[in-house]
């Protein structure tokens, strides 16, 4: 997520920036929600905080990812 958020912060005015917003929504929300709202591009810092809260919420669910660990296609990256 950090890489996507950094890219979004740099390219918020880029014509394809809404595609990143949609990717974040698909990755982190079971149903379309606030992360898929393109208005989040108006305040990148606030949107990034929302994404990070959702990352923490998903990671805290039993059987999901460990915060701070890298994953590739749902599997832990080698240390």
Backbone as CSV, one residue per row, in Angstrom:
resi,resn,N_x,N_y,N_z,CA_x,CA_y,CA_z,C_x,C_y,C_z
1,UNK,0.789,-1.194,0.000,0.000,0.000,0.000,0.839,1.270,0.000
2,UNK,1.943,1.281,0.730,2.711,2.529,0.732,3.112,2.986,-0.664
3,UNK,3.477,2.056,-1.527,3.891,2.424,-2.879,2.736,3.016,-3.662
4,UNK,1.561,2.418,-3.550,0.396,2.969,-4.252,0.061,4.356,-3.738
5,UNK,0.118,4.555,-2.415,-0.192,5.864,-1.851,0.847,6.912,-2.253
6,UNK,2.123,6.540,-2.276,3.159,7.472,-2.713,2.948,7.870,-4.166
7,UNK,2.614,6.907,-4.986,2.357,7.181,-6.399,1.155,8.095,-6.551
8,UNK,0.113,7.808,-5.805,-1.099,8.621,-5.880,-0.813,10.050,-5.435
9,UNK,-0.028,10.218,-4.389,0.304,11.562,-3.911,1.068,12.350,-4.977
10,UNK,1.933,11.675,-5.719,2.718,12.348,-6.754,1.909,12.617,-8.011
11,UNK,0.925,11.760,-8.278,0.208,11.835,-9.557,-1.282,12.111,-9.410
12,UNK,-1.676,12.771,-8.328,-3.104,12.986,-8.081,-3.792,13.735,-9.223
13,UNK,-3.052,14.562,-9.926,-3.636,15.318,-11.037,-3.555,14.557,-12.359
14,UNK,-2.879,13.422,-12.362,-2.724,12.613,-13.564,-4.081,12.053,-13.978
15,UNK,-4.321,11.981,-15.250,-5.623,11.568,-15.763,-6.027,10.166,-15.287
16,UNK,-5.056,9.285,-15.058,-5.375,7.921,-14.638,-5.332,7.709,-13.128
17,UNK,-5.161,8.768,-12.349,-5.129,8.644,-10.896,-6.395,7.971,-10.345
18,UNK,-7.582,8.226,-10.901,-8.771,7.527,-10.389,-8.673,6.000,-10.482
19,UNK,-7.878,5.500,-11.416,-7.701,4.046,-11.512,-7.004,3.518,-10.263
20,UNK,-6.045,4.269,-9.711,-5.389,3.857,-8.473,-6.377,3.840,-7.316
21,UNK,-7.256,4.813,-7.283,-8.285,4.869,-6.239,-9.162,3.622,-6.325
22,UNK,-9.537,3.249,-7.517,-10.353,2.049,-7.683,-9.591,0.794,-7.266
23,UNK,-8.302,0.724,-7.586,-7.499,-0.437,-7.183,-7.437,-0.557,-5.658
24,UNK,-7.243,0.551,-4.986,-7.197,0.525,-3.523,-8.527,0.056,-2.950
25,UNK,-9.618,0.510,-3.525,-10.940,0.088,-3.064,-11.126,-1.410,-3.255
26,UNK,-10.769,-1.910,-4.416,-10.922,-3.340,-4.703,-10.065,-4.173,-3.753
27,UNK,-8.860,-3.716,-3.468,-7.954,-4.458,-2.601,-8.391,-4.472,-1.138
28,UNK,-9.024,-3.391,-0.680,-9.247,-3.225,0.756,-10.697,-3.236,1.207
29,UNK,-11.641,-3.159,0.293,-13.053,-3.109,0.677,-13.811,-4.286,0.079
30,UNK,-14.626,-4.930,0.913,-15.435,-6.051,0.425,-16.489,-5.561,-0.560
31,UNK,-17.009,-4.401,-0.314,-17.994,-3.750,-1.184,-17.468,-2.359,-1.500
32,UNK,-17.825,-1.780,-2.652,-17.368,-0.420,-2.949,-17.743,0.534,-1.815
33,UNK,-16.781,1.353,-1.424,-17.015,2.269,-0.315,-16.218,3.549,-0.465
34,UNK,-15.854,4.124,0.676,-15.199,5.430,0.708,-13.863,5.445,-0.027
35,UNK,-13.153,4.328,-0.052,-11.857,4.316,-0.723,-11.984,4.474,-2.237
36,UNK,-13.117,4.140,-2.784,-13.336,4.266,-4.215,-13.871,5.616,-4.635
37,UNK,-14.029,6.533,-3.674,-14.564,7.861,-3.957,-13.464,8.751,-4.522
38,UNK,-13.629,9.174,-5.754,-12.616,10.004,-6.413,-12.412,11.345,-5.733
39,UNK,-13.375,11.794,-4.919,-13.215,13.058,-4.204,-12.046,12.991,-3.223
40,UNK,-11.618,11.780,-2.865,-10.464,11.628,-1.986,-9.201,12.206,-2.582
41,UNK,-9.188,12.369,-3.899,-8.015,12.931,-4.559,-7.826,14.411,-4.248
42,UNK,-8.859,15.054,-3.713,-8.748,16.478,-3.378,-7.858,16.710,-2.171
43,UNK,-7.835,15.748,-1.244,-6.985,15.853,-0.053,-6.258,14.527,0.117
44,UNK,-5.096,14.435,-0.498,-4.344,13.185,-0.526,-3.956,12.733,0.878
45,UNK,-3.581,13.661,1.745,-3.178,13.288,3.108,-4.335,12.634,3.852
46,UNK,-5.514,13.208,3.739,-6.692,12.637,4.401,-7.051,11.279,3.790
47,UNK,-6.991,11.193,2.469,-7.294,9.932,1.793,-6.288,8.854,2.193
48,UNK,-5.009,9.205,2.264,-3.981,8.252,2.677,-4.235,7.744,4.093
49,UNK,-4.651,8.633,4.986,-4.968,8.225,6.358,-6.135,7.241,6.364
50,UNK,-7.134,7.487,5.526,-8.285,6.578,5.415,-7.837,5.208,4.912
51,UNK,-6.983,5.200,3.900,-6.467,3.939,3.363,-5.689,3.200,4.444
52,UNK,-4.824,3.891,5.154,-4.020,3.244,6.189,-4.882,2.695,7.321
53,UNK,-5.953,3.383,7.675,-6.887,2.850,8.690,-7.536,1.565,8.188
54,UNK,-7.902,1.540,6.903,-8.518,0.347,6.343,-7.515,-0.794,6.258
55,UNK,-6.267,-0.495,5.929,-5.217,-1.520,5.915,-5.107,-2.136,7.305
56,UNK,-5.064,-1.306,8.335,-4.974,-1.806,9.709,-6.188,-2.660,10.070
57,UNK,-7.375,-2.227,9.645,-8.596,-2.989,9.939,-8.570,-4.359,9.272
58,UNK,-8.152,-4.402,8.020,-8.081,-5.680,7.295,-7.014,-6.571,7.919
59,UNK,-5.870,-5.984,8.237,-4.764,-6.767,8.796,-5.093,-7.319,10.176
60,UNK,-5.988,-6.671,10.899,-6.309,-7.131,12.255,-7.318,-8.277,12.272
61,UNK,-7.902,-8.580,11.140,-8.852,-9.690,11.085,-8.105,-11.009,11.222
62,UNK,-8.659,-11.943,11.975,-7.988,-13.245,12.121,-7.743,-13.898,10.755
63,UNK,-6.560,-14.468,10.610,-6.232,-15.181,9.375,-5.803,-14.296,8.232
64,UNK,-5.595,-12.994,8.500,-5.144,-12.109,7.421,-3.675,-11.785,7.620
65,UNK,-3.251,-10.721,7.035,-1.839,-10.383,6.987,-1.317,-9.776,8.275
66,UNK,-0.006,-9.936,8.475,0.675,-9.312,9.595,1.065,-7.896,9.196
67,UNK,0.711,-6.885,10.017,1.117,-5.509,9.687,2.641,-5.410,9.566
68,UNK,3.094,-4.669,8.592,4.516,-4.446,8.405,5.246,-5.539,7.639
69,UNK,4.571,-6.621,7.308,5.213,-7.697,6.554,4.848,-7.562,5.082
70,UNK,5.770,-7.889,4.203,5.524,-7.805,2.761,4.911,-9.106,2.256
71,UNK,4.006,-8.965,1.287,3.331,-10.121,0.688,3.363,-9.989,-0.819
72,UNK,3.441,-11.127,-1.492,3.333,-11.188,-2.936,2.202,-12.125,-3.283
73,UNK,1.181,-11.596,-3.935,0.019,-12.382,-4.337,-0.566,-13.158,-3.169
74,UNK,-0.637,-12.510,-2.012,-1.258,-13.098,-0.841,-0.378,-14.007,-0.020
75,UNK,0.870,-14.196,-0.417,1.788,-15.061,0.311,2.916,-14.228,0.917
76,UNK,3.356,-14.589,2.128,4.447,-13.829,2.743,5.698,-13.833,1.872
77,UNK,6.316,-12.654,1.767,7.569,-12.542,1.023,8.681,-13.198,1.827
78,UNK,9.658,-13.778,1.156,10.779,-14.361,1.883,11.509,-13.291,2.684
79,UNK,11.979,-13.650,3.841,12.721,-12.692,4.690,14.127,-12.488,4.205
